[in-house]
Amino acid sequence: MNLKYNLLSAAVLVAFAASSAQAVTLKIGNQGDALSMDPHSLNESLQLTVLENVFETLVYRGPDYKLIPALATSWKQTSPTVWHFDLRKGVTFHDGTLFTADDVIFSYERAKSDGSDMKSYVGQIKEIKKLNDHSIDIITTAPFPILPELFYRWFIMSKKWCETNQATKPVDRRKGIENAASFRANGTGPYRVRERQPNVRTTFVRNGNYWGKVTGNVDEVIFNVIGSDATRVAALLSGEVDVMEPVPVQDVDRIKAAPNLKVMQGPELRVIFLGMDQKRDELLFSNVKGKNPFKDKRVRQAFYQAIDIEGIKRTVMRGASTPIAQMFPKQVNGFAADLEKRLPYDPEASKKLLAEAGYPQGFEVSMNCPNDRYVNDGPICQAVAANLARVGVKIKLEVETKGTYFPKILRRDTSFYMLGWTSSTVDAHNVLYPIMSSPGEGGRGQFNLGAYSNAKVDELTERIASETDQKKRNEMIHEAIKIHQDDIGHLPLHQQALNWGAKKNIEMVQLPGNEMVWKYITVK
């Protein structure tokens, strides 16, 4: 018997046991799942907040939501249309490949290609020039002073890995196209994917070669998909999960009352709104033939004034919402306090407007809604449908999982839909450009799914992008908001409140974009 070998084996086992005993696992329960591990495939909050723990961006937001260096160590505007970025040295992807400027350029080309849902984040870029492996110049099509803020949601992928795994193009959710990036991930972030079971469970483990600082102590994250609100709440109450998101508004007080649990609440940057097809000559999924009622402003206004937003706040949201008249909340730069006045709830005025537009008996139309993305999204749509029924509009409600909902609406196979939008740049341009501008090149209007179009709004949005004088810029934002409101381009509903449930021994940072950053989490 080899005594030296046995002693060494015993030492290894003891060390392993000690390590395992100290490992911290965090079990999360969420109502939905990231639909893909591809960070360019879907611009959706849950997808991005999960993947930001695996992939990284050039710039990031710290616990105070201010920009901080990430894969770029510094940046500066060297001319009106040129931004210089110095890239971090010594960073490796999870497979050990070194991160260089080639990966940034590749990720830019990938993010702007067909199938990408992230075009609006790189749409202002004309070209990226490689100066050396860790230095680049980004040339914009026009002066663009908020470029770094826009990069917060543009994730960098490994050129080598994507080429090796035939994943050079994004997963296209509209066409149901998948590739290796759908199920596997190779980022530079603090966590890597260990096991993936779509719509069931995904396990992440700490990246031992992570370049940055991890202030928390979580070694393993088990992300569980629990679609049922009641089951998700029960899992938290029983200790089956440590954290849950979102907490149904009707269960907030129940969780607060539990001795070992807490609810973290705060304002979210997201605004929930309704969109209408304003492009087709004839609506899809409607009994109105030969014409499109939503092209008539009177119809759009009738829908707006038929919605009892205070009733929705009271009965559906249990007070956890703020009715809003604009497409972004007061925390976002450009918010206009003097325009924050909704049209009054007035069913009789709605009926009169519908009659004037030629629909005295109303009409029938389908409405698309997700049931696993927002807080009480299904019940909100049901309430809207009930409100519209009172003025003669029959809504054929199609509430479905986001796995089928997003491909459908992103193909614009919808006449009337509910969506939410978070301005990740905390600036109005991040709403004006992708949501309120006419669909066009470079991701402009990419999420303007009803194709609302006003040439003046487009012109102002372009000027806002380049304006460096903040006073002039805010004046132009104000004008664009007013035009959009007068047109009733969309129907804003409310700003949501964040509700996370957790055990009391867990410390987390709740960011207003609803980002749950695992490297900031400490389990005591």
Secondary structure in CASP SS format (residue, H / E / C, confidence):
PFRMAT SS
TARGET T0000
AUTHOR 0000-0000-0000
METHOD secondary structure of the structure
MODEL  1
M C 1.00
N C 1.00
L H 1.00
K H 1.00
Y H 1.00
N H 1.00
L H 1.00
L H 1.00
S H 1.00
A H 1.00
A H 1.00
V H 1.00
L H 1.00
V H 1.00
A H 1.00
F H 1.00
A H 1.00
A H 1.00
S H 1.00
S H 1.00
A H 1.00
Q H 1.00
A C 1.00
V C 1.00
T E 1.00
L E 1.00
K E 1.00
I E 1.00
G E 1.00
N E 1.00
Q C 1.00
G C 1.00
D C 1.00
A C 1.00
L C 1.00
S C 1.00
M C 1.00
D C 1.00
P C 1.00
H C 1.00
S C 1.00
L C 1.00
N C 1.00
E C 1.00
S H 1.00
L H 1.00
Q H 1.00
L H 1.00
T H 1.00
V H 1.00
L H 1.00
E C 1.00
N C 1.00
V C 1.00
F C 1.00
E E 1.00
T C 1.00
L C 1.00
V E 1.00
Y E 1.00
R E 1.00
G C 1.00
P C 1.00
D C 1.00
Y C 1.00
K C 1.00
L E 1.00
I E 1.00
P E 1.00
A C 1.00
L C 1.00
A E 1.00
T E 1.00
S E 1.00
W E 1.00
K E 1.00
Q E 1.00
T E 1.00
S E 1.00
P C 1.00
T C 1.00
V E 1.00
W E 1.00
H E 1.00
F E 1.00
D E 1.00
L E 1.00
R C 1.00
K C 1.00
G C 1.00
V C 1.00
T E 1.00
F C 1.00
H C 1.00
D C 1.00
G C 1.00
T C 1.00
L E 1.00
F C 1.00
T C 1.00
A H 1.00
D H 1.00
D H 1.00
V H 1.00
I H 1.00
F H 1.00
S H 1.00
Y H 1.00
E H 1.00
R H 1.00
A H 1.00
K C 1.00
S C 1.00
D C 1.00
G C 1.00
S C 1.00
D C 1.00
M C 1.00
K H 1.00
S H 1.00
Y H 1.00
V H 1.00
G C 1.00
Q C 1.00
I E 1.00
K E 1.00
E E 1.00
I E 1.00
K E 1.00
K E 1.00
L E 1.00
N E 1.00
D C 1.00
H C 1.00
S E 1.00
I E 1.00
D E 1.00
I E 1.00
I E 1.00
T E 1.00
T C 1.00
A C 1.00
P C 1.00
F C 1.00
P C 1.00
I C 1.00
L H 1.00
P H 1.00
E H 1.00
L H 1.00
F H 1.00
Y H 1.00
R H 1.00
W C 1.00
F C 1.00
I E 1.00
M C 1.00
S C 1.00
K H 1.00
K H 1.00
W H 1.00
C H 1.00
E H 1.00
T H 1.00
N C 1.00
Q C 1.00
A C 1.00
T C 1.00
K C 1.00
P C 1.00
V C 1.00
D C 1.00
R C 1.00
R C 1.00
K C 1.00
G C 1.00
I C 1.00
E C 1.00
N C 1.00
A H 1.00
A H 1.00
S H 1.00
F H 1.00
R C 1.00
A C 1.00
N C 1.00
G C 1.00
T C 1.00
G C 1.00
P C 1.00
Y E 1.00
R E 1.00
V E 1.00
R E 1.00
E E 1.00
R E 1.00
Q E 1.00
P C 1.00
N C 1.00
V C 1.00
R E 1.00
T E 1.00
T E 1.00
F E 1.00
V E 1.00
R E 1.00
N C 1.00
G C 1.00
N C 1.00
Y C 1.00
W C 1.00
G C 1.00
K C 1.00
V C 1.00
T C 1.00
G C 1.00
N C 1.00
V C 1.00
D C 1.00
E E 1.00
V E 1.00
I E 1.00
F E 1.00
N E 1.00
V E 1.00
I C 1.00
G C 1.00
S C 1.00
D H 1.00
A H 1.00
T H 1.00
R H 1.00
V H 1.00
A H 1.00
A H 1.00
L H 1.00
L H 1.00
S H 1.00
G C 1.00
E C 1.00
V C 1.00
D C 1.00
V E 1.00
M E 1.00
E E 1.00
P C 1.00
V C 1.00
P C 1.00
V H 1.00
Q H 1.00
D H 1.00
V H 1.00
D H 1.00
R H 1.00
I H 1.00
K H 1.00
A H 1.00
A C 1.00
P C 1.00
N C 1.00
L E 1.00
K E 1.00
V E 1.00
M E 1.00
Q E 1.00
G E 1.00
P E 1.00
E E 1.00
L E 1.00
R E 1.00
V E 1.00
I E 1.00
F E 1.00
L E 1.00
G E 1.00
M E 1.00
D C 1.00
Q C 1.00
K C 1.00
R C 1.00
D C 1.00
E C 1.00
L C 1.00
L C 1.00
F C 1.00
S E 1.00
N C 1.00
V C 1.00
K C 1.00
G C 1.00
K C 1.00
N C 1.00
P H 1.00
F H 1.00
K H 1.00
D C 1.00
K H 1.00
R H 1.00
V H 1.00
R H 1.00
Q H 1.00
A H 1.00
F H 1.00
Y H 1.00
Q H 1.00
A H 1.00
I C 1.00
D C 1.00
I H 1.00
E H 1.00
G H 1.00
I H 1.00
K H 1.00
R H 1.00
T H 1.00
V H 1.00
M C 1.00
R C 1.00
G C 1.00
A C 1.00
S E 1.00
T E 1.00
P E 1.00
I C 1.00
A C 1.00
Q C 1.00
M C 1.00
F C 1.00
P C 1.00
K C 1.00
Q C 1.00
V C 1.00
N E 1.00
G C 1.00
F C 1.00
A C 1.00
A H 1.00
D H 1.00
L H 1.00
E C 1.00
K C 1.00
R C 1.00
L C 1.00
P C 1.00
Y C 1.00
D C 1.00
P H 1.00
E H 1.00
A H 1.00
S H 1.00
K H 1.00
K H 1.00
L H 1.00
L H 1.00
A H 1.00
E H 1.00
A C 1.00
G C 1.00
Y C 1.00
P C 1.00
Q C 1.00
G C 1.00
F C 1.00
E E 1.00
V E 1.00
S E 1.00
M E 1.00
N E 1.00
C E 1.00
P E 1.00
N C 1.00
D C 1.00
R C 1.00
Y C 1.00
V C 1.00
N C 1.00
D H 1.00
G H 1.00
P H 1.00
I H 1.00
C H 1.00
Q H 1.00
A H 1.00
V H 1.00
A H 1.00
A H 1.00
N H 1.00
L H 1.00
A H 1.00
R C 1.00
V C 1.00
G C 1.00
V C 1.00
K E 1.00
I E 1.00
K E 1.00
L E 1.00
E E 1.00
V E 1.00
E E 1.00
T C 1.00
K H 1.00
G H 1.00
T H 1.00
Y H 1.00
F H 1.00
P H 1.00
K H 1.00
I H 1.00
L H 1.00
R C 1.00
R C 1.00
D C 1.00
T C 1.00
S C 1.00
F E 1.00
Y E 1.00
M E 1.00
L E 1.00
G E 1.00
W E 1.00
T E 1.00
S C 1.00
S C 1.00
T C 1.00
V C 1.00
D E 1.00
A C 1.00
H H 1.00
N H 1.00
V H 1.00
L H 1.00
Y H 1.00
P H 1.00
I H 1.00
M H 1.00
S C 1.00
S C 1.00
P C 1.00
G C 1.00
E H 1.00
G H 1.00
G H 1.00
R C 1.00
G C 1.00
Q C 1.00
F C 1.00
N C 1.00
L C 1.00
G C 1.00
A C 1.00
Y C 1.00
S C 1.00
N C 1.00
A H 1.00
K H 1.00
V H 1.00
D H 1.00
E H 1.00
L H 1.00
T H 1.00
E H 1.00
R H 1.00
I H 1.00
A H 1.00
S H 1.00
E C 1.00
T C 1.00
D C 1.00
Q H 1.00
K H 1.00
K H 1.00
R H 1.00
N H 1.00
E H 1.00
M H 1.00
I H 1.00
H H 1.00
E H 1.00
A H 1.00
I H 1.00
K H 1.00
I H 1.00
H H 1.00
Q H 1.00
D H 1.00
D H 1.00
I C 1.00
G C 1.00
H C 1.00
L E 1.00
P E 1.00
L E 1.00
H E 1.00
Q E 1.00
Q E 1.00
A E 1.00
L E 1.00
N E 1.00
W E 1.00
G E 1.00
A E 1.00
K E 1.00
K C 1.00
N C 1.00
I E 1.00
E E 1.00
M C 1.00
V C 1.00
Q E 1.00
L C 1.00
P C 1.00
G C 1.00
N C 1.00
E C 1.00
M E 1.00
V C 1.00
W H 1.00
K H 1.00
Y H 1.00
I C 1.00
T E 1.00
V E 1.00
K C 1.00
END
